[in-house]
Amino acid sequence: MPKVRQNLATDLLLRVLGLGLMAISGLAAAGLVAMVQTPPAHEGSPAEMGLAAVAFLGASAGVILSSLGAHIFDEVAISPRWALRPLPSDRAGRRPSRATAHR
């Protein structure tokens, strides 16, 4: 499959997956509302907390995937200030510190 078609297929697949996650999130939220509204008043159960977590995480991941699609894998430029640099003790030609000399 040509790279353009493969990228398009990946993009569409990720966006559809995002929509599916949002649908699952909506179902979890509807189930949570039904559980919470059931009398008598009660403390939150582990099942309700789990449904709330599924609803939140599904909505969050669904929005990200449906809006970004395959662009979620794009590389971004990092400022030199935040780029990884070797520690001073890792540089060649330096003597080891006292902490590493006793090992």
C-alpha positions in Angstrom: 0.0 0.0 0.0 1.5 3.4 -0.9 2.6 5.6 2.0 0.0 8.2 1.3 -2.9 5.7 1.5 -1.4 4.0 4.5 -1.2 7.4 6.3 -4.7 8.2 5.3 -5.9 4.8 6.5 -4.1 5.2 9.8 -5.5 8.7 10.2 -9.0 7.6 9.6 -8.7 4.5 11.8 -7.4 6.6 14.7 -10.2 9.2 14.3 -12.8 6.5 14.2 -11.2 4.9 17.3 -11.5 8.3 19.0 -15.2 8.5 18.1 -15.7 5.0 19.5 -14.0 6.0 22.8 -16.2 9.0 23.1 -19.3 6.8 22.5 -18.1 4.4 25.2 -17.5 7.3 27.5 -21.1 8.5 26.9 -22.5 5.1 27.7 -20.4 4.9 30.9 -21.6 8.4 31.9 -25.2 7.4 31.3 -24.7 4.2 33.4 -23.1 6.3 36.1 -26.0 8.7 36.2 -28.4 5.8 36.5 -26.4 4.3 39.3 -26.0 7.5 41.3 -29.7 8.6 40.9 -31.0 5.3 42.4 -32.5 5.8 45.9 -31.6 5.7 48.7 -28.7 8.2 48.9 -25.4 6.4 49.3 -21.7 6.8 49.3 -19.9 6.3 46.0 -19.2 2.6 45.3 -16.1 1.2 43.6 -18.3 0.4 40.6 -19.4 4.1 40.4 -15.8 5.3 40.7 -14.7 2.9 38.0 -17.5 4.1 35.6 -16.5 7.7 36.3 -12.9 6.8 35.5 -13.9 5.1 32.3 -16.1 8.0 31.3 -13.3 10.6 31.9 -10.5 8.6 30.3 -12.6 7.6 27.4 -13.7 11.1 26.7 -10.1 12.5 27.1 -8.5 9.9 24.8 -11.4 10.1 22.4 -11.2 13.9 21.9 -7.4 13.7 21.4 -7.6 10.9 18.9 -10.5 12.2 16.9 -9.0 15.7 16.7 -5.4 14.8 16.0 -5.7 11.4 14.2 -2.3 10.3 12.9 -0.8 13.7 13.8 -0.5 12.4 17.4 2.8 10.8 16.2 4.3 13.9 14.7 7.7 14.9 16.0 8.0 18.3 17.7 11.0 20.5 18.1 12.4 20.8 21.6 14.2 23.9 22.8 17.9 23.4 23.5 17.1 24.5 27.1 15.0 21.4 27.6 17.0 18.9 25.5 18.7 16.1 27.3 22.4 16.7 28.0 24.9 14.4 29.7 25.5 15.1 33.4 28.9 16.7 34.3 30.1 13.5 35.9 29.4 11.5 32.6 31.7 13.7 30.5 34.9 12.0 29.3 38.1 13.2 31.0 36.6 14.0 34.3 37.6 12.3 37.6 34.8 10.4 39.3 33.3 12.0 42.3 33.9 10.8 45.8 30.5 9.0 45.9 31.4 6.9 42.9 35.1 6.4 43.8 34.3 4.2 46.8 32.2 1.7 45.0 
